[in-house]
């Protein structure tokens, strides 16, 4: 009995550590994307991100002969929709980071978790109690606080971040639907594969030749995203989803540190106050859903 308890404890620690590392790697990916956006179009950055992420899957399918990754059980349209919306969401997210400081963008992206209960209620028929509706309302009050006139907010960046957050919420709702029949590896494979082709369509009109100094940054965008995805699979495999999901909010810490160190950006007080309200509302929603066993790892994996 003692050994069993110790093993479980060790798994929880591993899951929490992997989750923290995963969200750190997501912040790193966004840093590299923001750096590249100074000289390259965000569509080009998204193309290389997906292309590099496709390579390990191609290795597994054609070298290791794991052809089952390619099999879609029944919801082909949903898988394709997830890939297309996911690619547009990725491009929009990179554009938001290009337009605004790291911490500001991250704070607005947290609104995705406020939109999910609304989509679940209207499109999946999920029951949303008065407490969660209240948390959603309070969360949006936090958004209004962040939008309070301070002379420092880039409204185009805000529009991009809120659009990306809405698409994140749509993606996570689609993943709930797909998760009933499709394997996570299959969904992810088609996301990066189709996403590569979707981003390639406008690429000839926006691409510019990377310099030798920029090539490592493009590679870093792809591999940091891959690392985050791998670490999340470890995290959700070893710890409850409600525990891992909370570490998502460490992203505001990494974003603030990177923004200050690289661009000398520091969030305005309205971002701290409003972002804190949004995060508190999100954590309350996670807690309420975890009590009913409804929180799944798909919500976070959809951001990758």
C-alpha positions in Angstrom: 0.0 0.0 0.0 2.8 2.4 0.9 4.6 1.7 -2.4 1.3 2.3 -4.3 0.8 5.6 -2.6 4.3 6.7 -3.3 4.0 5.8 -6.9 0.9 7.9 -7.2 2.5 10.8 -5.4 5.5 10.7 -7.8 3.1 10.7 -10.8 1.4 13.8 -9.5 4.7 15.6 -9.1 5.8 14.5 -12.6 2.5 15.7 -14.0 2.7 19.1 -12.3 6.4 19.6 -13.3 5.6 18.6 -16.9 2.6 21.0 -17.0 4.7 23.9 -15.7 7.4 23.2 -18.2 4.9 22.9 -21.0 3.4 26.3 -20.4 6.9 27.7 -20.2 7.7 26.3 -23.6 4.5 27.8 -25.0 5.7 31.2 -23.8 9.1 30.5 -25.4 7.4 29.7 -28.7 5.5 33.0 -28.6 8.7 34.9 -27.8 10.4 33.4 -30.9 7.3 34.2 -33.0 7.2 37.8 -31.8 10.9 38.2 -32.5 10.5 36.8 -36.0 7.4 39.0 -36.6 9.7 42.1 -36.7 11.0 41.0 -40.1 8.6 38.2 -41.2 4.9 37.8 -41.8 3.0 35.9 -39.1 1.6 33.6 -41.8 5.2 32.6 -42.7 5.9 31.9 -39.0 2.8 29.7 -38.7 3.8 27.8 -41.8 7.2 26.8 -40.5 5.7 26.1 -37.1 3.3 23.5 -38.6 5.8 22.2 -41.1 8.4 21.4 -38.4 5.7 19.9 -36.1 4.6 17.6 -39.0 8.0 15.9 -39.4 7.9 13.7 -36.2 4.5 12.4 -37.3 5.8 11.6 -40.8 8.6 9.7 -39.1 6.2 7.7 -37.0 3.9 6.9 -39.9 6.4 6.0 -42.6 9.5 4.9 -40.7 8.0 3.3 -37.6 5.0 2.1 -39.6 2.4 3.5 -37.1 -0.2 4.0 -39.8 -3.1 4.0 -37.3 -2.3 7.7 -36.6 -3.8 8.5 -40.0 -7.1 6.7 -39.4 -10.1 9.0 -38.8 -12.9 6.9 -37.2 -16.0 8.9 -38.1 -15.8 12.7 -37.8 -13.7 13.7 -40.8 -15.4 17.1 -41.3 -14.7 17.9 -37.6 -11.1 17.0 -37.9 -10.7 19.2 -41.0 -12.6 22.1 -39.4 -10.4 21.8 -36.4 -7.3 22.0 -38.6 -8.4 25.0 -40.6 -9.7 27.0 -37.6 -6.7 26.1 -35.6 -4.3 27.4 -38.3 -6.2 30.7 -38.5 -6.2 30.9 -34.7 -2.4 30.3 -34.6 -1.8 33.1 -37.2 -4.1 35.4 -35.3 -2.4 34.6 -32.0 1.0 35.4 -33.5 -0.4 38.6 -34.9 -1.6 39.6 -31.5 1.8 39.0 -29.9 3.3 41.0 -32.7 1.0 44.0 -32.0 1.1 44.1 -28.2 3.4 43.3 -25.3 3.7 39.7 -24.2 1.9 40.0 -20.9 -1.0 42.2 -22.3 -1.6 39.7 -25.1 -1.5 36.7 -22.7 -3.9 38.3 -20.3 -6.5 38.9 -23.1 -6.0 35.3 -24.4 -7.1 34.0 -21.1 -10.7 35.1 -22.0 -10.9 31.9 -24.0 -11.9 30.0 -20.9 -14.7 32.4 -20.3 -16.2 31.8 -23.7 -16.1 27.9 -23.5 -19.0 27.6 -21.1 -21.1 29.8 -23.4 -20.3 27.7 -26.4 -20.8 24.5 -24.5 -24.3 25.7 -23.4 -25.5 26.7 -26.8 -23.8 24.1 -29.1 -23.2 21.0 -26.9 -26.2 21.3 -24.7 -24.1 21.4 -21.5 -25.6 22.6 -18.3 -24.0 25.8 -17.0 -25.0 26.6 -13.4 -25.5 30.1 -11.9 -22.1 30.0 -10.3 -20.3 29.5 -13.6 -22.5 32.1 -15.3 -21.5 34.5 -12.5 -17.8 33.7 -13.0 -18.1 34.3 -16.7 -19.7 37.7 -16.1 -17.1 38.7 -13.5 -14.4 37.6 -16.0 -15.7 39.9 -18.7 -15.8 42.7 -16.2 -12.0 42.0 -15.8 -11.7 42.4 -19.6 -13.4 45.8 -19.4 -10.9 46.8 -16.7 -8.0 45.8 -19.0 -9.7 48.0 -21.7 -9.9 51.0 -19.4 -8.4 54.1 -21.1 -4.7 54.3 -20.2 -3.2 55.5 -23.4 -1.1 52.3 -23.6 -3.5 49.7 -25.1 -3.2 48.9 -28.8 -6.9 48.3 -29.9 -5.9 46.4 -33.0 -3.8 44.1 -30.8 -6.8 43.7 -28.4 -9.1 42.9 -31.3 -6.6 40.2 -32.6 -6.2 38.8 -29.1 -9.9 38.6 -28.4 -10.5 37.1 -31.9 -7.8 34.5 -31.1 -9.3 33.7 -27.7 -12.7 33.2 -29.3 -11.2 30.8 -31.8 -9.3 29.0 -29.0 -12.7 28.5 -27.3 -14.3 27.2 -30.5 -11.4 24.8 -31.0 -11.7 23.4 -27.5 -15.4 22.9 -28.0 -14.7 21.1 -31.3 -12.1 18.9 -29.4 -14.8 17.9 -26.9 -16.9 16.7 -29.8 -14.0 15.0 -31.6 -12.6 13.4 -28.4 -15.6 11.0 -28.3 -14.4 9.1 -31.4 -11.0 10.3 -32.5 -7.5 9.7 -31.0 -5.5 12.8 -29.9 -2.5 11.9 -32.1 -4.8 11.7 -35.1 -6.4 15.1 -34.4 -3.0 16.7 -33.9 -1.4 15.1 -37.0 -4.1 16.4 -39.3 -4.0 19.8 -37.6 -0.3 20.3 -38.3 -0.5 18.6 -41.8 -3.5 20.5 -43.0 -2.3 23.6 -41.3 0.9 23.5 -43.2 -1.0 23.5 -46.5 -3.4 26.2 -45.4 -0.6 28.5 -44.4 1.2 27.7 -47.6 -1.6 29.1 -49.8 -0.9 32.8 -49.1 2.8 32.1 -48.4 4.1 33.2 -51.9 2.6 36.7 -51.3 4.1 37.3 -47.8 7.2 35.2 -47.5 10.7 36.6 -47.4 13.9 34.6 -47.4 15.1 34.0 -43.8 18.7 34.9 -43.1 21.1 32.4 -41.6 20.7 34.1 -38.2 16.9 33.8 -38.4 16.8 30.1 -39.4 17.4 28.9 -35.8 14.5 31.1 -34.6 12.1 29.4 -37.1 13.3 26.0 -36.0 12.9 27.1 -32.4 9.3 28.1 -33.0 8.5 24.6 -34.3 10.4 22.6 -31.7 9.3 24.7 -28.7 5.7 24.1 -29.8 6.4 20.4 -30.2 8.1 20.2 -26.8 5.1 21.9 -25.2 2.8 19.4 -26.8 4.9 16.4 -25.6 5.2 17.8 -22.1 1.4 18.3 -21.9 0.8 14.7 -22.9 3.0 13.7 -20.0 1.3 16.2 -17.6 -2.2 15.0 -18.4 -1.2 11.4 -18.3 0.2 11.7 -14.7 -2.0 14.3 -13.0 -5.6 15.4 -12.9 -6.6 17.8 -15.7 -7.9 20.3 -13.2 -4.4 20.4 -11.5 -2.5 20.7 -14.8 -4.8 23.4 -16.2 -4.1 25.8 -13.4 -0.5 25.9 -14.5 -1.7 27.6 -17.7 -1.8 30.8 -15.7 1.9 30.7 -15.1 2.0 31.9 -18.7 1.4 35.5 -17.5 4.6 35.2 -15.3 6.7 34.0 -18.2 5.2 36.6 -20.6 5.9 39.4 -18.1 9.5 38.3 -17.5 10.3 37.8 -21.3 8.6 41.1 -22.2 10.6 43.0 -19.6 13.9 41.3 -20.4 13.7 41.5 -24.2 11.5 44.5 -25.0 11.5 46.4 -21.7 7.7 46.1 -21.5 5.9 46.3 -18.2 2.1 45.8 -18.0 0.0 48.7 -16.9 -1.9 48.5 -13.6 -5.2 47.9 -15.5 -3.7 44.7 -17.0 -2.6 43.4 -13.6 -6.0 44.1 -12.1 -8.2 43.0 -15.0 -6.0 40.1 -15.8 -6.2 39.0 -12.1 -10.0 39.1 -12.3 -10.0 37.0 -15.5 -7.6 34.4 -14.0 -9.6 34.2 -10.8 -12.8 33.6 -12.8 -11.1 31.0 -14.9 -9.8 29.1 -11.9 -13.2 29.2 -10.3 -14.7 27.7 -13.5 -12.1 25.0 -13.6 -12.8 24.2 -9.9 -16.5 23.9 -10.5 -16.1 21.7 -13.6 -13.5 19.5 -11.9 -16.0 18.7 -9.2 -18.2 17.3 -11.9 -15.4 15.6 -13.8 -15.8 17.7 -16.9 -12.3 19.3 -17.2 -10.3 17.6 -20.0 -6.8 18.1 -21.3 -8.2 18.9 -24.7 -8.8 22.5 -23.6 -5.1 23.1 -23.3 -3.9 20.9 -26.2 -6.2 22.9 -28.5 -3.8 25.9 -28.1 -0.9 24.2 -29.6 
